[in-house]
Amino acid sequence: MAVEYEIVIGLEVHVELATRSKIFCACSTAFGAEPNTQTCPVCLGLPGALPVLNHEALNLGLRAALALQCEPAAQTKFDRKNYFYPDLPKAYQISQFDLPLALRGHLDVFPAAGGVRTIGITRVHLEEDAGKLLHESAGGQISTAESSLVDYNRGGVPLIEIVSEPDLRTAEEAYLYLVALKEILQFAEISDCNMEEGSLRCDANISVRPVGQQALGTKAELKNMNSFKHVRAGIEYEAKRQIRLLREGGRVVQETRAWDAQAGVTTSLRSKEEAHDYRYFPEPDLPLINITAERLAEIRAALPELPRARRARFQAEYGLSEYDAGVLTASPELSAFFESAAQGTSPKAVCNWLTVELLGKLNAEGKDISASPVSPAQLNALVRLIEAGEISGKIGKQVFAEMAVSGEDAPVVVKRLGLSQISDAGSLQKIVDQVLAAHPGPVAEYRAGKTATLGFLVGQVMKLSQGQANPQKVNELLRAALGAI
């Protein structure tokens, strides 16, 4: 009988904090500058340069800790994590070891199978980022590069590292955890979490063990995953690789592996048979930090509305379904767009136009709401025209498509293209009479009691009017005319 294995996953997430300057110096954190132009003696670790803590980074770290239900430390300090790598000019990283910023938090995820999974968070700590290595190879891979260049602009950018407990059991749970974590960090205005720019990076520790065994198996640390989908795919592959290896009588070795998205496999980077000795010791140039109750109370009071609370409010305040509220709170920008567009009109109608038409268009183009060709005010005006009966929903789609191209407001498009809804009884009666004369069969069926044919006749009126007839008035006129025949 084959042994059944359980997957055990823990995630380490590094998040760049939304400060304008670095954690220990005044250099800019702006992304995209020319290499090595945002550096100074402090972040380059030149002799005699002393670090000074950016207290906004500390406040954002504490905000993250509170948002993740962690217990902030009464006292915290910085330590030197000693190792040599080309992207670390000091040959040590200023991080936190035994007195991290916060401990013992949690985050809930909701698997598709139902229920809730509470994932423990071991710790949240502050540290400085390292520089960025640019590998000179066709695919930018270190394994095939003949040389590497170093950009130190990122060195010293403030980070928090969020370490989960090994509570995740599937790649899908890991994916949902990251999505929920990103939403919280964005809504709390802690980071933009832009993975393409390196604002959020994730390493996964993966091991497998026989079902029922308490001891953890030998883990592999998986790196080089630049999207949540890659994290999910990488974990799935690595877990299957380890299970296959054990079933064949092999042994899993502790190592760091990279995810090759093109090949869909993990590859070995370096062995970690022995735990690396980072020789941590307290950073002598930075004092112990006392976290006062007053400081925490101030940060807690300023904490923005978080995703779960906003979803609940959208359901209660706007009458949206749980699903619609979930879609609209996928990002702070999207939920703000909706609330602005829904002012003074039907929230449900705005939700439908936003999620179906606008997001459908943006998703097809690989864009997000920040690239919307239609503003909240323009979407609001379009919905108002439909609610006022000035255009039909069908015409509204035509107007929306034109707005997305021209950038014009809905009333301008309607006037320019002559798309106003026909509500005048005299004009509509002429169209109704034409339809009745052209379709004697359905008219006879209606008179015989087959009332479903009314829908066909309404459709013919709408077709003849090119979708501009007022559907409610068309129904009224048809019923009156059919009843009189």
TARAFEN-V347240 format. One record per pair of residues at least 12 apart in sequence whose ideal C-beta (glycine too) atoms are under 10 Angstrom apart, sorted by the first residue. I is the first residue (numbers start at 1). J is the second residue. Records with the same first field share a line. If there is no record, write none. Layout:
I: J / J
//
This chain:
2: 247
3: 209 / 210 / 211 / 213 / 243 / 246 / 247
4: 210 / 211 / 212 / 243
5: 207 / 208 / 209 / 210 / 211 / 213 / 217 / 239 / 240 / 242 / 243 / 246 / 247
6: 169 / 170 / 207 / 208 / 209 / 210 / 211 / 212 / 213 / 217 / 239 / 243
7: 168 / 169 / 170 / 171 / 173 / 174 / 206 / 207 / 208 / 209 / 217 / 235 / 236 / 238 / 239 / 240 / 242 / 243
8: 166 / 167 / 168 / 169 / 205 / 206 / 207 / 208 / 209 / 216 / 217 / 219 / 239
9: 119 / 164 / 166 / 167 / 168 / 169 / 170 / 171 / 173 / 174 / 177 / 204 / 205 / 206 / 207 / 208 / 219 / 222 / 231 / 235 / 238 / 239
10: 119 / 120 / 122 / 163 / 164 / 165 / 166 / 167 / 168 / 174 / 203 / 204 / 205 / 206 / 207 / 216 / 219 / 221
11: 119 / 121 / 162 / 163 / 164 / 165 / 166 / 167 / 168 / 174 / 177 / 178 / 181 / 202 / 203 / 204 / 205 / 206 / 222 / 231 / 235
12: 122 / 161 / 162 / 163 / 164 / 201 / 202 / 203 / 204 / 205 / 221 / 223
13: 121 / 124 / 159 / 160 / 161 / 162 / 163 / 164 / 177 / 178 / 181 / 182 / 185 / 193 / 200 / 201 / 202 / 203 / 204 / 231
14: 127 / 129 / 159 / 160 / 161 / 162 / 198 / 199 / 200 / 201 / 202 / 203
15: 60 / 61 / 64 / 124 / 158 / 159 / 160 / 161 / 162 / 181 / 182 / 185 / 190 / 191 / 192 / 193 / 199 / 200 / 201 / 202
16: 29 / 31 / 129 / 154 / 157 / 158 / 159 / 160 / 190 / 191 / 192 / 193 / 194 / 197 / 198 / 199 / 200 / 201
17: 29 / 54 / 56 / 57 / 58 / 59 / 60 / 61 / 63 / 64 / 126 / 129 / 157 / 158 / 159 / 160 / 185 / 190 / 191 / 199
18: 56 / 57 / 60 / 158 / 185 / 186 / 188 / 189 / 190 / 191 / 192 / 193 / 199
19: 54 / 55 / 56 / 57 / 58 / 59 / 60 / 157 / 158 / 191
20: 54 / 56
21: 38 / 54 / 56 / 57 / 156 / 157 / 158
22: 38 / 39 / 40 / 42 / 43 / 51 / 54 / 57 / 128 / 129 / 153 / 154 / 155 / 156 / 157 / 158
23: 42 / 43 / 51 / 52 / 53 / 54 / 56 / 57 / 58 / 61 / 78 / 94 / 126 / 127 / 128 / 129 / 156 / 157 / 158 / 159
24: 40 / 42 / 43 / 49 / 50 / 51 / 52 / 53 / 54 / 57 / 78 / 94 / 128 / 156 / 158 / 283 / 285 / 286
25: 38 / 39 / 40 / 41 / 42 / 43 / 44 / 49 / 50 / 51 / 52 / 54 / 128 / 155 / 156
26: 40 / 42 / 43 / 52 / 54
27: 39 / 40 / 42 / 43 / 44 / 152 / 153 / 155 / 156 / 157
28: 153 / 157
29: 54 / 57 / 129 / 153 / 154 / 156 / 157 / 158 / 199
30: 153
31: 153 / 154 / 157 / 192 / 194 / 196 / 197 / 198 / 199
32: 153 / 197
33: 151 / 153
34: 151 / 153
35: 131 / 132 / 134 / 149 / 150 / 151 / 152 / 153 / 154
36: 131 / 149 / 150 / 151 / 152 / 153 / 155
37: 151 / 152 / 153
38: 151 / 152 / 153 / 154 / 155 / 156 / 157
39: 89 / 131 / 151 / 152 / 153 / 154 / 155 / 156
40: 156
42: 90 / 155 / 156 / 285
43: 89 / 90 / 128 / 129 / 131 / 152 / 153 / 154 / 155 / 156 / 157
44: 89 / 90 / 131 / 152 / 155 / 156
45: 88 / 89 / 90 / 91 / 92 / 94 / 152 / 155 / 156
46: 89 / 90
49: 90 / 285
50: 285 / 286
51: 78 / 94 / 128 / 156 / 283 / 285 / 286
52: 285 / 286
53: 78 / 94 / 126 / 158 / 286 / 287 / 289
54: 126 / 156 / 158
55: 289 / 295
56: 158
57: 126 / 128 / 157 / 158 / 159 / 160
58: 76 / 101 / 126 / 158 / 289 / 291 / 295 / 299
59: 190 / 295 / 298 / 299 / 302
60: 126 / 158 / 160 / 185 / 188 / 189 / 190 / 191 / 299
61: 76 / 96 / 100 / 101 / 102 / 124 / 125 / 126 / 127 / 158 / 159 / 160 / 161 / 190 / 299
62: 76 / 101 / 102 / 124 / 126 / 160 / 291 / 295 / 296 / 298 / 299 / 300 / 303
63: 160 / 185 / 188 / 189 / 190 / 296 / 299 / 300 / 302 / 303 / 304
64: 101 / 102 / 105 / 124 / 126 / 160 / 162 / 181 / 184 / 185 / 188 / 190 / 191
65: 100 / 101 / 102 / 103 / 105 / 121 / 123 / 124 / 125 / 160 / 162 / 291 / 296 / 299
66: 102 / 105 / 124 / 188 / 296 / 299 / 300 / 303
67: 105 / 107 / 124 / 181 / 184 / 185 / 187 / 188 / 190 / 299 / 300 / 303 / 304 / 306 / 307
68: 102 / 105 / 106 / 107 / 121 / 124 / 160 / 162 / 181 / 184 / 185 / 188 / 306
69: 102 / 104 / 105 / 106 / 107 / 108 / 118 / 121
70: 100 / 101 / 102 / 103 / 104 / 105 / 106 / 121 / 122 / 123 / 124 / 162
71: 102 / 103 / 104 / 105 / 124
72: 100 / 101 / 102 / 103 / 105 / 124 / 291 / 293 / 295 / 296 / 299 / 300
73: 96 / 99 / 100 / 101 / 102 / 103 / 123 / 124 / 125 / 289 / 290 / 291
74: 99 / 289 / 290 / 291 / 292 / 293 / 296
75: 99 / 288 / 289 / 290 / 291
76: 96 / 98 / 99 / 100 / 101 / 102 / 125 / 126 / 288 / 289 / 290 / 291
77: 96 / 97 / 98 / 99 / 100 / 282 / 283 / 286 / 287 / 288 / 289
78: 94 / 95 / 96 / 97 / 99 / 125 / 126 / 127 / 128 / 282 / 283 / 284 / 285 / 286 / 287 / 288 / 289
79: 92 / 93 / 94 / 95 / 96 / 97 / 98 / 99 / 100 / 125 / 127 / 278 / 279 / 280 / 281 / 282 / 283 / 286
80: 92 / 93 / 94 / 95 / 97 / 278 / 279 / 280 / 281 / 282 / 283 / 284 / 285 / 286
81: 93 / 94 / 95 / 96 / 97 / 127 / 128 / 276 / 278 / 279 / 280 / 281 / 283
82: 277 / 278 / 279 / 280 / 281
83: 276 / 277 / 278 / 279
85: 130 / 131 / 133 / 150
86: 130 / 131 / 133 / 148 / 149 / 150
87: 129 / 130 / 131 / 132 / 133 / 148 / 150 / 151 / 152 / 154 / 155
88: 128 / 129 / 130 / 131 / 150 / 152 / 155
89: 130 / 131 / 150 / 152 / 155 / 156
90: 128 / 130 / 155 / 156
92: 278 / 279 / 280 / 281 / 283
93: 127 / 128 / 129 / 130 / 155 / 156 / 159 / 278
94: 126 / 127 / 128 / 156 / 283 / 285 / 286
95: 125 / 126 / 127 / 128 / 159 / 161 / 278 / 280 / 283
96: 123 / 124 / 125 / 126 / 127 / 160 / 161 / 280 / 283
97: 125 / 127 / 278 / 280 / 281 / 282 / 283
98: 280 / 282
99: 125 / 282 / 288 / 289
100: 122 / 123 / 124 / 125 / 126 / 127 / 160 / 161 / 163
101: 123 / 124 / 125 / 126 / 127 / 160 / 161 / 289 / 291
102: 121 / 123 / 124 / 125 / 126 / 160 / 162 / 291
103: 121 / 122 / 123 / 124 / 125 / 163
104: 120 / 121 / 122 / 123 / 165
105: 119 / 120 / 121 / 122 / 123 / 124 / 162 / 163 / 164 / 165
106: 118 / 119 / 120 / 121 / 164 / 165 / 167
107: 119 / 120 / 121 / 162 / 164 / 167 / 176 / 177 / 178 / 180 / 181 / 184
108: 176 / 177 / 180 / 308
109: 167 / 168 / 172 / 173 / 174 / 175 / 176 / 177 / 178 / 179 / 180 / 181
110: 173 / 176 / 180 / 326
111: 169 / 170 / 172 / 173 / 176
112: 172 / 176
113: 170 / 172
117: 167 / 168 / 169 / 170 / 173 / 176 / 177
118: 165 / 167
119: 164 / 165 / 166 / 167 / 168 / 169 / 173 / 174 / 176 / 177 / 180 / 181
120: 163 / 164 / 165 / 166 / 167 / 168
121: 162 / 163 / 164 / 165 / 167 / 177 / 181
122: 162 / 163 / 164 / 165 / 166 / 167
123: 161 / 162 / 163 / 164 / 165
124: 160 / 161 / 162 / 163
125: 159 / 160 / 161 / 162 / 163
126: 158 / 159 / 160 / 161 / 289
127: 158 / 159 / 160 / 161
128: 154 / 155 / 156 / 157 / 158 / 159
129: 153 / 154 / 155 / 156 / 157 / 158 / 159 / 198 / 201
130: 150 / 152 / 154 / 155 / 156 / 157 / 159
131: 150 / 151 / 152 / 153 / 154 / 155 / 156 / 157
132: 149 / 150 / 151 / 152 / 153 / 154 / 155 / 198
133: 145 / 148 / 149 / 150 / 151
134: 147 / 148 / 149 / 150 / 151
135: 147 / 148 / 149
136: 148 / 149
139: 260 / 261 / 262
141: 224 / 258 / 260 / 262 / 267
142: 224 / 258 / 269
143: 258 / 260 / 267 / 268 / 269
154: 197 / 198
157: 198 / 199
158: 191
159: 191 / 199 / 201
160: 185 / 190 / 191
161: 201 / 203
162: 181 / 185 / 200 / 202
163: 203 / 205
164: 177 / 178 / 181 / 204 / 205
166: 205 / 206 / 207 / 216 / 219
168: 204 / 205 / 206 / 235
170: 232 / 235 / 236 / 239
171: 204 / 206 / 231 / 232 / 233 / 234 / 235 / 236 / 237 / 238 / 239 / 240
172: 232 / 235 / 236
173: 232 / 235
174: 202 / 204 / 206 / 228 / 231 / 232 / 234 / 235 / 236
175: 228 / 229 / 231 / 232 / 233 / 235 / 236
176: 228 / 232
177: 202 / 228 / 231
178: 193 / 195 / 200 / 202 / 204 / 225 / 227 / 228 / 231 / 232
179: 228 / 330
180: 307 / 308
181: 193 / 200 / 202 / 228
182: 195 / 200 / 228 / 307 / 330 / 331
183: 306 / 307 / 308 / 310 / 311 / 329 / 330 / 331 / 332
184: 306 / 307 / 308
185: 199 / 200
186: 200 / 304 / 307 / 330 / 331 / 332 / 333
187: 303 / 304 / 305 / 306 / 307 / 308 / 309 / 310 / 329 / 331 / 332 / 335
188: 302 / 303 / 304 / 305 / 306 / 307 / 332
189: 302 / 303 / 304 / 332
190: 304
192: 332
193: 331
195: 225 / 226 / 227 / 228 / 230 / 231
196: 226 / 227
198: 226
200: 226 / 228
201: 223 / 224 / 225 / 226
202: 222 / 223 / 225 / 226 / 227 / 228 / 230 / 231 / 234
203: 221 / 222 / 223 / 224 / 225 / 231 / 256
204: 219 / 220 / 221 / 222 / 223 / 225 / 231 / 232 / 234 / 235 / 238 / 257 / 259
205: 219 / 220 / 221 / 222
206: 219 / 220 / 221 / 222 / 234 / 235 / 236 / 237 / 238 / 239 / 241 / 242 / 252 / 257 / 266
207: 219 / 220 / 238 / 239 / 242 / 252 / 254
208: 220 / 238 / 239 / 240 / 241 / 242 / 243 / 245 / 246 / 252
209: 242 / 246
210: 246
217: 242 / 246 / 252
218: 242 / 246 / 251 / 252 / 253 / 254 / 255 / 273
219: 238 / 242 / 252 / 254 / 255 / 272
220: 238 / 239 / 241 / 242 / 252 / 253 / 254 / 255 / 256 / 257 / 266 / 268 / 269 / 272
221: 238 / 254 / 255 / 256 / 257 / 258 / 269 / 270 / 272
222: 234 / 235 / 237 / 238 / 256 / 257 / 258 / 259 / 266 / 269
223: 256 / 257 / 258 / 259 / 266 / 269
224: 256 / 257 / 258 / 259 / 260 / 261 / 266 / 267 / 269
225: 258 / 259 / 261 / 266
226: 259 / 261
227: 261
229: 261
230: 259 / 260 / 261
231: 259
233: 259 / 261 / 264 / 266
234: 257 / 258 / 259 / 260 / 261 / 264 / 265 / 266
235: 259 / 266
236: 264
237: 257 / 259 / 260 / 263 / 264 / 265 / 266
238: 252 / 257 / 259 / 265 / 266
241: 257 / 265 / 266
242: 266
253: 268 / 271 / 272 / 273
254: 271 / 272 / 273 / 274 / 275
255: 268 / 269 / 270 / 271 / 272 / 273
256: 268 / 269 / 270 / 271 / 272
257: 269 / 270
258: 270
304: 332
305: 329 / 332 / 335
306: 329
307: 325 / 326 / 329 / 330 / 331 / 332 / 335
308: 329
309: 329
310: 325 / 328 / 329 / 332 / 335 / 339
311: 324 / 325 / 326 / 327 / 328 / 329 / 335
312: 325 / 329
313: 325 / 329 / 335 / 339
314: 326 / 327 / 328 / 329 / 335 / 338 / 339 / 342 / 347 / 351
317: 339 / 342 / 347
318: 338 / 339 / 342 / 346 / 347 / 348 / 350 / 351
319: 346 / 347 / 348 / 351
320: 338 / 342 / 347 / 348 / 351
321: 348 / 351
323: 355
324: 338 / 347 / 348 / 351 / 352 / 354 / 355
325: 338 / 351
327: 351 / 354 / 355 / 359
328: 342 / 347 / 350 / 351 / 354 / 355 / 359
330: 359 / 368 / 369
331: 368 / 369 / 370
332: 369
333: 368 / 369 / 370 / 372
334: 354 / 355 / 358 / 359 / 362 / 368 / 369 / 370 / 372
335: 369
336: 369 / 376
337: 350 / 354 / 358 / 369 / 370 / 372 / 374 / 375 / 376 / 379
338: 350 / 351 / 354 / 355 / 369 / 376 / 379
339: 376
340: 375 / 376 / 377 / 379 / 380
341: 353 / 354 / 358 / 374 / 375 / 376 / 377 / 378 / 379 / 380 / 381 / 382 / 383
342: 354 / 376 / 379 / 380 / 383
343: 376 / 377 / 380
344: 380 / 383 / 384
345: 379 / 380 / 381 / 382 / 383 / 384 / 386 / 387 / 388
346: 383 / 384 / 386 / 387
347: 383
348: 383
349: 379 / 382 / 383 / 384 / 386 / 387 / 393 / 396
350: 376 / 379 / 380 / 382 / 383 / 384
352: 383 / 393
353: 374 / 379 / 380 / 382 / 383 / 386 / 393 / 396 / 397 / 400
354: 369 / 372 / 374 / 376 / 379 / 383
356: 397
357: 374 / 379 / 382 / 396 / 397 / 400 / 401 / 404
358: 372 / 373 / 374 / 379 / 400 / 404
359: 372
361: 373 / 374 / 400 / 401 / 404
362: 404
372: 404
373: 400 / 403 / 404 / 405 / 406 / 407
374: 400 / 403 / 404 / 407 / 409 / 410
375: 403 / 407 / 409
377: 409
378: 400 / 403 / 404 / 407 / 408 / 409 / 410 / 412 / 413
379: 400 / 403 / 410
380: 410
381: 399 / 403 / 409 / 410 / 411 / 412
382: 396 / 397 / 399 / 400 / 403 / 409 / 410 / 411 / 413 / 414
383: 396 / 410
384: 410 / 411
385: 399 / 409 / 410 / 411 / 413 / 414 / 419 / 420 / 421
386: 399 / 410 / 421
388: 421
389: 421 / 423 / 470 / 471 / 472 / 473
390: 410 / 411 / 414 / 419 / 420 / 421 / 423 / 470
391: 410 / 411 / 413 / 414 / 419 / 420 / 421 / 467 / 468 / 470
392: 419 / 421 / 422 / 462 / 465 / 467 / 468 / 469 / 470 / 471
393: 467 / 471
394: 462 / 466 / 467 / 468 / 471
395: 414 / 417 / 419 / 420 / 421 / 466 / 467 / 468 / 469
396: 410 / 414 / 419 / 421 / 467
397: 467
398: 413 / 414 / 417 / 419 / 466 / 467
399: 411 / 412 / 413 / 414 / 417 / 419
400: 413
401: 413
402: 414 / 416 / 417 / 419
418: 466 / 468
419: 466 / 467 / 468
420: 468
421: 465 / 467 / 468 / 469 / 470 / 471 / 473
422: 461 / 465 / 466 / 467 / 468 / 469 / 470 / 473 / 474
423: 468 / 469 / 470 / 472 / 473 / 474
424: 470 / 473
425: 470 / 473 / 476 / 477
427: 465 / 468 / 469
428: 461 / 465 / 468 / 469 / 470 / 473 / 474 / 476 / 477 / 478
429: 473 / 477 / 480 / 481
430: 464
431: 460 / 461 / 462 / 463 / 464 / 465 / 468 / 469 / 474 / 477
432: 457 / 458 / 460 / 461 / 464 / 465 / 469 / 473 / 474 / 476 / 477 / 478 / 480 / 481 / 482
433: 477 / 481
434: 460 / 461 / 464
435: 456 / 457 / 458 / 459 / 460 / 461 / 462 / 463 / 464 / 465 / 474 / 478 / 481
436: 457 / 460 / 461 / 478 / 481 / 482 / 485
438: 457 / 460 / 464
439: 453 / 456 / 457 / 460
441: 453 / 456
442: 454 / 455 / 456 / 457 / 460 / 482
443: 457 / 478 / 481 / 482 / 485
444: 485
446: 478 / 479 / 482 / 483 / 485
447: 482 / 483 / 485
451: 479 / 482
453: 482
454: 475 / 478 / 479 / 482
455: 475
457: 474 / 475 / 478 / 479 / 481 / 482
458: 471 / 474 / 475 / 477 / 478
459: 471 / 474
460: 474 / 478
461: 473 / 474 / 475 / 477 / 478
462: 474
//
